[in-house]
Amino acid sequence: MRYYLAPMEGITGYIYRRAQHALFPAFDKYFSPFLAPRQKKAFNSRETKDILPENNEGMVLVPQLLTNRAEDFIRAAEKLMEYGYHEVNLNLGCPSGTVVSKGKGAGFLEQPKLLEAFLDEVFSAFPASVNGADRLDISIKTRLGMEEAEEFLGLMELYRKYPLKELIIHPRVREDYYENRPDWGAFERALADTPFPVVYNGDLFTVGDLNRFRARFPQVDGVMLGRGAVADPSLLRQMKGGAALSGKELACFLDRLAADYETVLSGERDVLFKLKELWFYLGRLFPDGGAELKKIRKAQHFAEYRAAVRSLVRTLA
């Protein structure tokens, strides 16, 4: 089984990836939060820093692009090749209202003719026949459609026309956001006569979730973990048969993140904000930790934050 870390905007940037990679079993691939290429400049300074090879040493990183303009995708992909990347991922799954309203992310799925023209131009620029150092592989991360799972039938016909490196499927429609159950029936139908590898993404929060998935889909050998992996940094290790997260490990992980964020952010308040974003997910580890979790959310200074965290992590074995 191949395991990928999902791109999560504001969460899984290079500082998070480096800490996770150093302290827990490595994912087979890490995907960057989406980069939004512009007409005059491929990436802004924050995006550039996130994908610099020196900030991602030792890991396989796949930069993800969010755009509906083929010329912007091509220019950004060429820039990424200059950095040494040989795979990029197209985001066709982001459900954010501001993204969808611009016809990007999941919003691109309701314009199949425009999407087809986009993919025609992109794959013409990066033909699959190119070998060696100049080759660029393209993968896609997609939802089922905007409103109905039936939309995916036509989308799969479109995807099958292209030599994708992989198709990563999050089997929800845009209107689901992250609610409702992933549609495993639609995912199963997508596997038929697929000429490229298919990777599953969606609601794998525990080893039990993975086992149920593998029992249903033994032919699928790749999964992408997102919210579940952020909620428990040891999830991949557990899925490989290892131990659950200890309080000491979590404290070490959080201390490293705090120290690394301090080197790039301006002040205590900004660092606390980044750490509190993580606790939105980490709170799942502490179902009885309501009082301390509230203290973390309200903390204005590191002393308050660290006292609440120490109290919580002691409750882990």
N, C-alpha and C positions, 0 to 999 in steps of 0.2 A: 504494500500500500504506500502510495506517495502522499505526503502531507504538505499543504501549502498554507501560509499565513495570509489571510485576506487583507486587502487594503481598507483601512478605516480612517477616514478623514479626521485629523486632529489627534489621533491616537497612535497609529503604528508608523510614525515617522522614524527617521534613522536612529534617533536616541533610544526609542523603545526597542526597535529591532536589534540594536547592538546589545542591549542589556539582556533581552530574551535569548539571543543567540549565544551569549557568553555563559549564562547561568543555567540554562535548561537545554534539553536536546534540540538540535537544530532542525528546522523545517527544511524540506527538500527545495522549496522555493519561497521567497518572500516577495510580495507585491506591494509596490509603493502606493500610498494614497494618490488619487488621480492628479496628474499634471494637466493644466489647461493651457495648451499652446496658443500664442497670440500671433496676430498677423505680422507685427514688426519685431517681435522678440520671442524666441522659442519658449523660454521659461523665465520666471522672475527669480530673484536671488534666493528666496526661501526654497523654491522648488529645486533649483540647481544644487543647493547645499544637500538636499535630501537624497539626491541620486549620484552625488560625486562618488566615484569608486573608493576613495580613501575613507569615506564615511560608511562604507558597507563591505569592509574587508572580510573575506572568509565566508561570505554567504552568497547564494545565488539570488540576485535581485532582478525582478522583472518590472520595469517602469510601466505604469498604466497611464494612458492618455484619454482625456475627455474632450472630444471635439466632434463637430458635424461637418467640418470643412476638410476635404481631402488634402488640399494644399498645405494646411496647417499641420495635419497629421504627418505628412511626408517630410516637411521641413523639421519637425520635432524629432521624428524617427531618425533622420539623417544626423541630427545633432547627438542623439543618444548613441548612435553607432560610433561617432567620434570619441565618445567616452568609453567605448569598448563593449557596449551592449549588443546582444544578438537576438533578443526577443523583446517585443513590446506587446502590451495588452490594451485592447480597446474597451473602454467602459461603456456598456450598453445596459447598465443595471441601476445606476444611481436614481433613486426615487425623489430626490429633493425637488421641491416646487420651483426654486429658482433655476435649477438645472433643466428640469423638464420643460419649463415655459420657454426656454431657448431652443428646444428641439434637440437637446443633448441627453446623454445617459439613456435612461428608460424612455425619455421623450422621443428619441430617434426611432424607436420601434414602431411608432404609429405612422411612420413615413417610409414604408418599405421600398418605394421606387427611388427615393432620394438615398436611402441606405444602400441600395444596390449600386447606384451610380458612384457613391462614395467608395464602396469596396472594390468596384471595378478599377477605379483610378489608383487606389492604394496598392492593390495587388499587381497592377501593371508597373508600378514604380519599384516594387520589390518582388520580382518573379521568383517562384519557388525553384526554378532551375539554377539559380545562382548558387555557387558553392563556395566553401572556404570562408575566409575572414570577411568577405563582403556580403555574406548572406544575412538576411534579417527574417526571423520568424515572427509571425503575427498570431496572437491568440485573442479570443474574445471572451469577455465575461458578460452574461446576458440574463435578463429576466424573461418571463414567458410572453410578455406583452404589456399593454397598458391596462386593459380592463378584464379581458377574458383569456383563460388558458388556451382556448381554441386558436387564438392568434398565433400560437407558437408553431402550428403546423406549417403555415406559410413561411415563417421565419426560418424554420429548419430547412425547408426547400432552398431558401436563399443561401444559408450558411454552407450547405453541402456543395455549392458551386465553387467554393474557394479552398485552397490548400492550407487550412488553419493548422497551426501548431497544436492547439487544444481549444475546446469549447468548454468554458466553465459555466454551468447552469445553476442559477439560483431560482428554484421553481416556485416563484411567486410572481404575480403581476404587479405593476407599479402601484395600483390602488391598494394593494395589501400593505405596502410599506414593509414592516417587519411583523405584522399581525397575521393571524390565521396560520394554519399549518401549511408547510411546503407541500406542493402538489406532486406526490410521488408518482401518481398515475401519468401525469403529463411528462415527468422526467423519464419514466419507463418508455413511453412512446417515442421520445426523442432519441433513444439508443438504437432504434432499428435502422439498419443500413447506413450507419454513420461512418464516413471514411476517415475520421480523425478521432483522437482520444477525447473522451468526455470526462470532465471532472465535476463532482457534486459539491454544492455549497448551500448550507441552510440548516440551522437549528441542530447542530451536532454539539451538544453541551456536555455530554458525559460519555463514558465508555459504553454504557448501555445503549445510548443513542447510536453510536458507531456500530455496535454489534447488530442492532436491528436493521441498520442500513445495509450492512454487509450480507446479512441473511437474505434480504430482499434483492440486492443487486451484487451478486458475487462477481459479475463480469466487470464491474467498475473498480479500478485500482487507484483512483486519485480522489482525494477530498480536500476541500479548502475549509479551514477553521477560522472563524472571525470572532464574534462576540463570546463564544464559549472559551476560546483560547485566552482572550483578554481577561475574562472573569476568573480564570484559573490558569496561571502561567505554566503549571505542571501538566496540563491536559494532554499534550502530545506524549509526554513520558508515560502517563497512565495508559494511553491508548496503545503504547508499545509494551505494556506489561509491567511498567515501573510503579514506583511509590507515589502516593498522594503528596500534595504540597504540605510542607511543614511551616510552622510559624517562623522559624529561624530563616528559612529560605525566602519567605515572603518579605520579611524585614530587610534582608540583604538586597533583594531585588528593588524594593522601594527606596532604600538608601542610595543605591547606585543611580536610580532614575533622578532622584532629587539632586544629587551632586552633579550629574551631567546636565540637567536642565539649568542649574545655576550658572553654568559656564556659557550659556547661549541666550538666556532670557534676562530681562532687565528688572531684577528685584524680586523680593520675597512674594509679593502678591501674584506675579505672573507664574512663578514656579508652583505656588499653591493651586492656582487655577488648573494647571496641567495635571497635577496629581489628583485633584478632585474629579477631573474628567474620568480618570481611571477607576476611581472608587464607585462611580455609577455602575460599573460592571463587577468590580471586586466585592461589592457588598453582597453578592449572591453567596459568597463563601461563609457569611455570618448571618444566618437566618434569625438568630436571637440577639443580634448586636445593634438593635435599633438605637439605643441611647448613644453609643459610641459613634455609630455612623452619622447620627445627627450632629455630633460635635465636630466630626471631620468636615461635614458640609458647611458648618458655620464658622470654622476656624479662620481667624484673620492673621494669625502668626504661627510660625513653625512650632513654637513650644506647645501651643494648644493642639495642633495637628499631630505632632509626634506623640504626645501623651495619649491621645485617643487611639492612635495606631498601635502603640505598645500594648495597650489594654486589650485590643482585639486580637493581635497576632498570638498572644499568650494562650488564647483559647484553641488554636490549632495544635494538633498532636505534634 
